[in-house]
Amino acid sequence: MNKKLAAPRLRNDLQRATPSVDEIEDEDRLLDLELEDVELRDLEAEHLEISGCRLTRCDLGGSELEKAILVDVVLDHCDLANARWSDASATRVQVSSSRLTGFAGPALNLQHVAVRDSVLDFSSFRFAKFVRAEFTDCRLQSADFVSADLSGTVFRNCDLTGAEFSQVKAKGAVFVDCTWDGTRGITSLGGATIANSSPIDALAVTLAMAAALGITLGDPDDFSPN
């Protein structure tokens, strides 16, 4: 049984702030702030630290944050489409109802991170390490997890259509009621648990596994003796 994730620890009296892209520089620290409807599209910064902050309806689309550090952060209804956060780390972070289409997090390190009701189509998490993470009610069509460490990660009610799992580490990972149409690299999910209440989704897993192993599933009637 997976243990409950640790929630972000936020102060009750967060300071409201509206920083602009031009005001944020490398190695800046955003601490204990409440950001609402803040425009940070195409922000570029290295070693940016965001700690104890709540971001609501903020636009971080196209941002490039290298080696960013996020600790105790809540992102609600935010836009991170086409953002690239390489070698970043996130600890006790919650993301809900947000758009992460095309998000790239190469070598991202996630600890106690929960992503809910969000769109992550064409996102990329190559070589990322998911120490403790949960994806719930998320759309991950054509997401790329090549060589990621998914050990202990939970995917619940997620659409994994066309997702790529080649060369992942998946021991202890759990997939509950997920959609598997066209999923690739499924043979790399050794050690994971897949639970589908829908016979259709269970069949999709079987078909994906058979295709990956080069097995053709036929109809017995096609092989009945003459």
C-alpha positions, 0 to 999 in steps of 0.5 A: 500500500502506497503511503500518503504524499506529504502536502505543501507546507504554506504559511497562512499569511502569504504576501501578495506579489506580482513580479514581472519577467524582467524583475526575476534574475538568476539565483533569485528566491521567491519565498512565502508569496501569493501570486495570482494572475501573474504573467511570467511567460517565457521567463528565463532563469537559472537556480531560481528558488520558489518556496512556500508559494501559491500560484493561481492562474499564473502563466509560465508558458514557454519558461526556461528554468534550469536547475530550479528548486521548488519546495512547498509550492501549490500551482492551481489553474496555471499554464506551463505549456512548452516550458522547459525546466531541466535538472529541476527539483520539486519537493512537496508540490501540488499541481491541479487543473493546469496545462502542461502540454509540451512541458519538458522536465529532463532529469527532473527530480520529484519528491512528494509531488501530486498532479491532478486534473491536468493536461500533459500531452506531449510532455517529456520526462526523460531521465527524470526521477519520481521518488514519490509522485502521483498523477490523478485524472491527468491526460498524458497522451504521447508523454515521454518517460524514456529512461525515467525512474518511476519506482513507487509512482502512482498513475490513477485514471490517467490517459496514457494513449501513445505514451512512451515508457521505454527503458524506465524503472518501474518497480513498485509503480502502480497504474489504476484504471488508465487508458493504454491505447498505443502505449509504447515500451510497455515491456519496460514496466517490469515490477509495476502493478496494473489494475483495470476495472474496465475489461476494455482497458485490460484488453488494451494492456494485453494488446500493447504487451503482445505487440511489444513482444511481437505476439499476434493475437488471433481468433480461435475460429481462424485455426479450427480444423477443416 
